[in-house]
């Protein structure tokens, strides 16, 4: 497999005849199976060769290599004088990326191991127990728990012993962390759930979760941020359909703009979620509730074009995968928003708020309302649990509001 990435017969022979030749040969095969481009794979193999040279000099056998060795190699790079290897600072990031891939390969893991697994091995034991409790008792998924990770770890760093947590210090901790509304709301939710876990485990006083204040919130106080229909069409048309990534991005944009999916829905879509015969799309949204949505001709054809000419071959059953190796599903919903943001820049459309993918969802709901759809119909498409959640879109129905608006009272001068 090394001859697929290197042209020089002497270079290939040098790698194969070295003491770690079989390891590098098998590592190259793993990279090829993951779909890495030639130039990327060559860099990663070169990084693995450098790492093995350093490990041999340090007396570390390949069988003893694990994730804890990488920081030692990182420190070595600052004073590296290994013969035949680059010492440029600008290449260290690429070098360390290849080393991490090689260490995962040595550990028996796939080169596309998920970030969630890495984080789980680094977390304190108490947070690991909380993660397991949330899965077992509440059925919470790992991506949701990862959103709670930062505020909980900050709390554990603030208190050496959770038994020392009291209402006054807890409230002070929350108030000091308060910043933007959305981030503060997530932080309070995370801490409240974590305290309930501690109470259930008998590690702190009962009722302590009530010490966390609630944020003020007024229903229907804001307006949904949306784009005009012509701007949405320009965003969709900005995709270059001559490229595989353009076919993928167009299919994603159509799902967001026509079916009003969430970014998280896009990440979770699988190949088996599409019923081509009856033209249905099965979506598993919040609370893991499955809903069937109609698959229109336009959206269906865009997905077919992507599957036939744009989706790289891989073992992952996700409908949409990365356009660069390793070919796997998106890590989280942020990747979908990045795709939408890039499309907006290509179309010269300004995003009216954060969360570009969600703006397309709001735009789809607003467009349906202006075309005569009822709030009940929109609620079904958006998969809202309550019609009250959908009522916010009534505030942008200018035509209907004009029919009930009262004239401004005119006071005649005395």
Secondary structure as UniProt FT lines:
FT   HELIX           2..4
FT   HELIX           9..17
FT   TURN            19..20
FT   HELIX           21..34
FT   HELIX           38..57
FT   TURN            58..59
FT   HELIX           62..64
FT   HELIX           67..77
FT   TURN            78..79
FT   TURN            83..84
FT   HELIX           89..91
FT   HELIX           92..106
FT   TURN            107..108
FT   TURN            111..112
FT   HELIX           115..122
FT   HELIX           125..133
FT   HELIX           134..138
FT   HELIX           142..158
FT   HELIX           162..164
FT   HELIX           167..177
FT   HELIX           181..200
FT   TURN            201..202
FT   TURN            206..207
FT   HELIX           208..211
FT   TURN            219..220
FT   HELIX           229..237
FT   TURN            241..242
FT   HELIX           244..258
FT   HELIX           263..268
FT   HELIX           271..273
FT   STRAND          274..275
FT   TURN            276..279
FT   STRAND          280..284
FT   HELIX           286..288
FT   STRAND          290..294
FT   HELIX           297..309
FT   HELIX           333..346
FT   TURN            347..348
FT   HELIX           356..370
FT   TURN            371..372
FT   HELIX           375..382
FT   HELIX           387..390
FT   HELIX           391..396
FT   HELIX           398..404
//
